[in-house]
């Protein structure tokens, strides 16, 4: 996603009251983003439709694809874990 596209999307979310942007006290060049209560509700409201879409997708997978999807989900979780680990190390160095 282009930076300008992301910036426009974030501005729209902020205007709708779904997102809060605050200066990053550790780095004045960046902003910290958080969902507002309205943003969390809007996100949670999407869960049933998203879950239904995922289930419909899975019904169309053949057995090998289903196994591959489980493997990719595991890879995704490993990437998330590594990202959190590295972010923690970076915070320890700067904190």
Secondary structure, DSSP 4 states (H G I P E B T S, - for coil): --HHHHHHHHHHHHHTTSEEEEEETTEEEEEEEEE-HHHHHHHHHHHHHHHHHHHHHHHT--HHHHHHHHHHHHHHHHHHHHHHHHHHHHHHHH-
